[in-house]
Amino acid sequence: MADKFKNKTAIVTGAGQGIGLEICRQLAAQGAHVILNDIEVSLAEDAARLIQKENGSCIAYPGDCSDVEFIQNMVNEAVRLFGSLDIAIANAGITLFGDFLDYNQEDFYKVMHVNLGGSFFLAQLSSRQMKEQGAGGRILFMSSVTGHQAHKNLAAYGMTKAALEMLAKNLVVEVSPYHITVNAIAPGATATERTKSDPEYENTWSRITPIGKSASVQDIAHAALFLVSPEAGHITGQALVIDGGWTSVSPSPY
């Protein structure tokens, strides 16, 4: 278990805290070299130091992961430092709430640029590197239950998450010949630093989630690691919902 990802190199975007950080921690604990990205320099550096203190191999690579040139530089750095790129996890995303009738163009295109553009081009540039290496690879997108069920004030965000699942499916016909798998995970309500700022969050989601509680970041990371592991080599084009059963019944938190 401890060396399941030994000699594998992974890029994880938006990983300064929350789900992304926990994915990095678990990958590093199982032997991976991790390139940890976050747009906030201090978050990325603090997160990488935490993993290093836990004896994991991790470097911070702060910057804007929706910028194609930056993504290419990050891929190049992974290969320069560790010799290959084997896993790419497009975890970065932004949520800009707003009523559909009043949603402004600036917010709309910002959500599209980060959630879709950043994910698309991380997958593209990582796939090129994996093809060149000739040893296959794993790509994982971060979707959401809002890509499956309507959620008030999240029309733009929800459409990006549904689109990422379709992208995972479509890329099967593009990258399978190079032994690259592409999947998505769709978390439901998850306790993170951001959600903990809402004192009612856990009570609300515990009440409306069939399993009786929101997810932990560990719950989501376990699923992510499975889909990028050797055991998931025959799984591609799929989206795994991790929501304690919420999408089966879908009561509104409002």
C-alpha positions as CSV (number, residue, x, y, z in Angstrom):
1,M,0.0,0.0,0.0
2,A,2.8,2.4,1.0
3,D,4.4,2.3,-2.4
4,K,1.4,1.9,-4.8
5,F,2.5,5.0,-6.6
6,K,6.3,4.6,-6.3
7,N,8.2,6.4,-9.0
8,K,5.0,7.9,-10.4
9,T,4.7,11.7,-10.8
10,A,1.5,13.5,-10.3
11,I,0.3,17.1,-10.9
12,V,-2.6,18.2,-8.8
13,T,-4.1,21.7,-9.4
14,G,-5.9,23.9,-6.9
15,A,-4.4,21.8,-4.1
16,G,-3.4,24.3,-1.4
17,Q,-6.2,23.1,0.8
18,G,-9.3,21.0,1.0
19,I,-9.8,18.0,-1.3
20,G,-6.8,18.8,-3.5
21,L,-4.4,18.9,-0.6
22,E,-5.7,15.6,0.8
23,I,-5.3,14.0,-2.6
24,C,-1.7,15.2,-2.7
25,R,-1.1,13.9,0.9
26,Q,-2.4,10.5,0.0
27,L,-0.5,10.3,-3.2
28,A,2.8,11.3,-1.5
29,A,2.2,8.9,1.3
30,Q,1.9,6.1,-1.2
31,G,5.2,6.9,-2.9
32,A,4.3,9.5,-5.6
33,H,6.3,12.6,-6.5
34,V,3.7,15.4,-6.3
35,I,3.6,18.7,-8.1
36,L,1.2,20.7,-5.9
37,N,-0.3,23.7,-7.6
38,D,-2.4,26.6,-6.2
39,I,-2.9,30.1,-7.4
40,E,-2.1,31.4,-3.9
41,V,1.6,31.2,-3.3
42,S,1.4,30.9,0.5
43,L,-1.2,28.1,0.3
44,A,0.9,26.1,-2.2
45,E,4.1,26.5,-0.2
46,D,2.5,25.7,3.2
47,A,0.8,22.7,1.8
48,A,4.0,21.3,0.2
49,R,5.9,21.9,3.5
50,L,3.2,19.9,5.3
51,I,3.6,17.0,3.0
52,Q,7.4,17.2,3.2
53,K,7.2,17.0,7.0
54,E,5.2,13.9,6.6
55,N,8.1,12.5,4.6
56,G,6.3,12.8,1.2
57,S,7.9,14.0,-2.0
58,C,6.2,17.2,-2.9
59,I,7.1,20.5,-4.5
60,A,5.0,23.7,-4.6
61,Y,4.2,25.1,-8.1
62,P,2.1,28.2,-7.5
63,G,0.4,30.0,-10.4
64,D,-2.6,30.3,-12.6
65,C,-3.5,26.8,-13.8
66,S,-5.9,28.2,-16.4
67,D,-3.0,29.7,-18.3
68,V,-1.8,27.4,-21.1
69,E,1.8,28.5,-21.0
70,F,1.9,28.0,-17.2
71,I,0.5,24.5,-17.6
72,Q,3.1,23.6,-20.1
73,N,5.8,24.9,-17.8
74,M,4.4,22.9,-15.0
75,V,4.4,19.7,-17.1
76,N,8.0,20.4,-18.2
77,E,9.1,20.9,-14.6
78,A,7.5,17.7,-13.5
79,V,9.5,15.8,-16.2
80,R,12.7,17.7,-15.4
81,L,12.5,17.0,-11.7
82,F,11.2,13.4,-11.7
83,G,11.7,12.1,-15.3
84,S,8.0,11.6,-16.2
85,L,4.4,12.7,-15.8
86,D,2.1,9.8,-15.0
87,I,-1.0,11.4,-13.3
88,A,-2.8,14.7,-13.9
89,I,-5.6,15.7,-11.6
90,A,-7.5,18.8,-12.6
91,N,-8.9,19.7,-9.2
92,A,-8.8,23.6,-9.5
93,G,-12.1,25.3,-10.0
94,I,-14.0,28.4,-8.9
95,T,-17.6,28.8,-7.7
96,L,-19.2,32.2,-8.4
97,F,-22.8,32.1,-7.2
98,G,-25.5,34.2,-8.8
99,D,-29.1,34.4,-9.9
100,F,-29.4,33.3,-13.5
101,L,-31.4,36.3,-14.6
102,D,-28.7,38.7,-13.2
103,Y,-25.5,36.7,-13.8
104,N,-22.9,38.9,-15.4
105,Q,-20.7,38.1,-18.4
106,E,-17.4,38.7,-16.5
107,D,-18.3,36.0,-13.8
108,F,-19.6,33.6,-16.5
109,Y,-16.4,33.7,-18.6
110,K,-14.2,33.5,-15.5
111,V,-15.9,30.3,-14.4
112,M,-15.6,28.9,-17.9
113,H,-11.9,29.9,-18.2
114,V,-10.8,28.2,-15.0
115,N,-13.1,25.2,-14.7
116,L,-13.2,24.2,-18.3
117,G,-10.1,25.9,-19.9
118,G,-7.7,24.9,-17.1
119,S,-9.0,21.3,-17.0
120,F,-9.1,20.9,-20.8
121,F,-5.5,22.1,-21.4
122,L,-4.0,20.3,-18.4
123,A,-5.5,17.1,-19.9
124,Q,-4.2,18.0,-23.4
125,L,-0.7,18.9,-22.4
126,S,-0.4,16.0,-20.0
127,S,-1.7,13.6,-22.6
128,R,1.0,14.8,-25.1
129,Q,3.7,14.1,-22.5
130,M,2.2,10.7,-21.6
131,K,2.0,9.8,-25.3
132,E,5.6,10.7,-25.8
133,Q,6.6,8.6,-22.8
134,G,4.8,5.6,-24.2
135,A,3.8,4.2,-20.8
136,G,0.2,5.4,-20.5
137,G,-1.1,7.6,-17.8
138,R,-4.1,8.7,-15.7
139,I,-6.2,11.9,-16.0
140,L,-8.8,12.8,-13.5
141,F,-11.3,15.7,-13.6
142,M,-13.1,17.2,-10.6
143,S,-16.8,17.3,-11.4
144,S,-19.6,17.9,-8.9
145,V,-23.1,16.7,-8.0
146,T,-24.2,20.1,-9.4
147,G,-23.4,18.6,-12.8
148,H,-26.1,16.0,-12.2
149,Q,-28.8,17.9,-10.3
150,A,-30.0,21.5,-10.5
151,H,-28.7,23.8,-7.7
152,K,-30.0,27.3,-7.2
153,N,-27.6,30.1,-8.2
154,L,-25.1,27.7,-9.7
155,A,-26.2,27.5,-13.4
156,A,-22.7,28.5,-14.8
157,Y,-20.8,26.3,-12.3
158,G,-23.1,23.3,-12.8
159,M,-22.8,23.4,-16.6
160,T,-19.0,23.4,-16.3
161,K,-19.1,20.3,-14.1
162,A,-21.5,18.4,-16.5
163,A,-19.2,19.4,-19.3
164,L,-16.1,17.9,-17.6
165,E,-17.9,14.6,-17.4
166,M,-18.6,14.7,-21.1
167,L,-15.0,15.7,-21.7
168,A,-13.9,12.6,-19.8
169,K,-16.1,10.4,-22.0
170,N,-15.1,12.1,-25.2
171,L,-11.4,11.8,-24.5
172,V,-11.7,8.0,-24.4
173,V,-11.7,8.0,-28.2
174,E,-8.8,10.4,-28.3
175,V,-6.3,9.0,-25.8
176,S,-7.1,5.3,-25.2
177,P,-4.7,4.3,-28.0
178,Y,-1.9,5.7,-25.8
179,H,-3.1,3.7,-22.7
180,I,-4.3,6.9,-21.0
181,T,-7.4,6.7,-18.9
182,V,-9.7,9.7,-18.3
183,N,-12.3,9.8,-15.5
184,A,-14.1,12.2,-13.3
185,I,-15.3,12.3,-9.7
186,A,-18.3,14.2,-8.6
187,P,-18.3,15.1,-4.9
188,G,-21.3,16.1,-3.1
189,A,-21.3,18.2,0.1
190,T,-17.9,18.0,1.6
191,A,-16.5,19.5,4.8
192,T,-13.6,21.7,3.8
193,E,-12.0,24.9,5.1
194,R,-14.4,26.9,3.0
195,T,-17.6,25.1,4.1
196,K,-16.6,25.2,7.7
197,S,-17.0,29.0,7.6
198,D,-20.8,28.3,7.4
199,P,-22.0,27.3,10.8
200,E,-25.1,25.7,9.4
201,Y,-23.4,23.7,6.6
202,E,-22.9,20.4,8.4
203,N,-26.3,20.4,10.1
204,T,-28.0,21.2,6.8
205,W,-26.2,18.5,4.7
206,S,-26.3,15.9,7.4
207,R,-30.1,16.3,7.5
208,I,-30.6,16.0,3.7
209,T,-28.0,13.4,2.9
210,P,-29.3,9.8,3.2
211,I,-26.1,8.5,4.8
212,G,-26.5,11.1,7.5
213,K,-23.4,13.3,7.1
214,S,-21.4,15.3,4.5
215,A,-18.3,13.8,3.0
216,S,-14.8,14.3,4.4
217,V,-11.9,15.3,2.2
218,Q,-10.5,11.8,2.9
219,D,-13.7,10.2,1.4
220,I,-13.2,12.1,-1.8
221,A,-9.4,11.5,-2.0
222,H,-9.8,7.8,-1.5
223,A,-12.0,7.6,-4.6
224,A,-9.7,9.9,-6.6
225,L,-6.7,7.7,-5.8
226,F,-8.5,4.5,-6.8
227,L,-9.2,6.0,-10.3
228,V,-5.6,7.0,-10.8
229,S,-4.2,3.7,-9.4
230,P,-3.0,0.6,-11.3
231,E,-6.2,-1.2,-10.2
232,A,-8.4,1.1,-12.3
233,G,-6.5,0.5,-15.5
234,H,-9.7,-0.7,-17.3
235,I,-11.9,2.1,-16.1
236,T,-12.1,5.1,-18.4
237,G,-14.7,7.7,-19.5
238,Q,-16.6,7.3,-16.2
239,A,-17.9,9.7,-13.6
240,L,-18.1,8.5,-10.0
241,V,-20.5,10.4,-7.7
242,I,-19.5,10.5,-4.1
243,D,-22.3,12.1,-2.2
244,G,-23.7,9.8,0.5
245,G,-26.8,9.2,-1.7
246,W,-27.8,12.8,-2.1
247,T,-28.4,12.7,-5.9
248,S,-30.7,9.8,-5.4
249,V,-33.2,12.0,-3.6
250,S,-31.9,15.5,-4.2
251,P,-33.6,17.6,-1.5
252,S,-32.6,21.3,-1.7
253,P,-30.4,22.7,1.0
254,Y,-32.6,25.8,0.7
